Amino acid sequence: MSEIGFGGWGLGGGQWLGAQEPEGRDALRKAVDAGVTFFDTALAYGDGHSERLIGQVLREEIRDGRAVVATKIPPLNQEWPADGKKPVADVFPARHVAASTEASLKNLGVDALPLQQLHVWHDAWLDDPKWGASYDRMVRLTEEGKVLHWGISINDHAPATALRALADPIFETAQVIYNIYDRSAEGALFTLARKKPLGVIVRVPFDEGALTGRIRSDTVFPAGDWREAYFRGNRRAEAGKRAEALTLLLGEDAETLPELALRFCLSSPEVSTVIPGMRRAEHVRSNVAASQQGPLSPGMLSRLEAHAWEKNWYS
């Protein structure tokens, strides 16, 4: 798979606003042309719209194996992130695992999902008596050829909540938040990735835009855009201040903040692929170009340690 993947949340159209569907279609085509082979989506993105769009635009590439698509089963109770206090029957009952998989197969127009992920997770569910039935259904879906590989999309800023499950051979990938600000994945999760074959899919490399340098105190989002809440209050000003501090590091090692952010993620050998959102063709060009520059220097990586920032703006 390509080390720069395509994050498909923005294609859903329900939460990320400001880009039109024709731009998304063009971005998908440009991504394939630029050598991107991994496309991540979810049944919950626009109630399946992101899956359907990817399935339509990349029909031939998916059929020929030139595009690998990963999707996700949403929690039945629609709660993100998962706190582990609800029973498995409310989140991933066996029937929901099967029904969601069938819906994704239909949306994408395929006979098998290359990678199916649980969209939330908490290891507390491993002790739930009903988890066995859900697990057995996952095994059956694999035996039926409908799912080729399974993974977990880990809770926001909480990689430790999935370590027990990821030790099970059935889970071959872990999708996790990892960026200049949030380095929590470097602990136990990356250690696990060095002990077993585990594909690490990095999401939110730009911290929802804060690491692009485009979020400032006066930034205005389209009406209804979810980022209005994510960057509420004085958060825009704080994000802008921290981005300005990072721009002082730009120069010979990296020319732009997005380049710096992506190359930071790709500098870790445990990372398999990074999936920035790419709703426009220019996003594709800049992200692929950043990947071609290779890892950051040890000196730059050392300087970035001071910019770690512990926060959780999703809650």
Buried (B, 14 or more C-beta within 10 A) or exposed (E): BBBBBBBBBBBBBBBBBEBEEEBBBBBBBBBBEBEBBBBBBBBBBBBBBBBBBBBEBBBEBBEEEEBBBBBBBBBBBEEBBBEBEBBBBBBBBBEBBBBBBEBBBEBBBBEBBBBBBBBBBBBBBBEBEBBEBBBEBBEBBBEEEBBBBBBBBBBBBBBBBBBBBBEEEEBBBBBBBBBBBBBBBBEBBBEBBEEEEBBBBBBBBBBBBBBBBBBEEEBEBEEEBBBBEBBEEEBBBBBBEBBEEBEEBBEEBBEBBBBBBBBBBBBBEBBBBBBBBBBBBEBBBBBBBBBEBEBBBEEBBEBBEEBEBEBEBBE
